[in-house]
Amino acid sequence: MKSTPLVISLLLNIVLIALFAFILTKLGGARYVYFKMKNRGVAGVYMHRKNIFENLPKDSTDVVFLGDSLTEQCPWDELFPDVDLKNRAIEGDMTDGILDRLEVVTALTPKKLFLSIGVNDLLFHSPDYIVENYKKILANISQQSPSTKVFVQSLLPVNNNVRNTGVKNKDISEINRQLKKISKDKELTFIDLHAKLANNEGLLPERFTRDGIHLNGEAYMLWREEIEGFVIGY
């Protein structure tokens, strides 16, 4: 009977090893996990899209949209068909990623740049860390492309009742509060998309999302409505 605890311990270890192997497989295998760790946790698709932008012609443009999946997933060129527009957003991007690839964007010397970034950061960083990176991003844009007019768009709310996004709306509100102040101090235009796309509880309405964070067509039409005057006539 003395061997019973040893057998139980051995079986538990086998189960844990099997569970670890299963999770590793779901994440893409050991080599893929190593790749993500080596590349700041970003997936190969991120690196591919970043590389595409690096190799595209650096032709000047009127408007650039810069951000993460919330910006990438919208066909802005179709919503503003008469505008010389480039979408330079990448799914999964964070403020550190924007800082890393910003020179490729400012090389386009856009007349206007619409910035929306930060919600992915909240899975890893505090609001203060994100705001400090925003200050660096804005300073770098001013230095690298001084003629570019920057439009700082607020972070959008999430809805953790639809799905737990891992992000807190109170952190989003705190970032927006600071971004509004920074924009005022730097005489930049702050666009409060949060107010446009939040319900009375401060959540992203369920009718706008299937996963609590990403947007459907109805939400993008409201986004377009909020920025149209700045994109076309400002």
Protein Blocks (a to p, Z undefined) as FASTA:
>chain_A
ZZmmmmmmmmmmmmmmmmmmmmmmmnnpjklmmmmmmnnopafklmmmmmmmmmpccbdc
fbdcdddfklmmpcfklmmmmbccddfbdehiafklmmmmmmmmmmnopabdcddehjlm
mmmpcfklmmmmmmmmmmmmmmmmmmbccdddddddddfklpcghiafklmmmmmmmmmm
mmmmnopacddfklmmccfkopacfklpcnopaccfklmmmmmmmmmmmmmmZZ
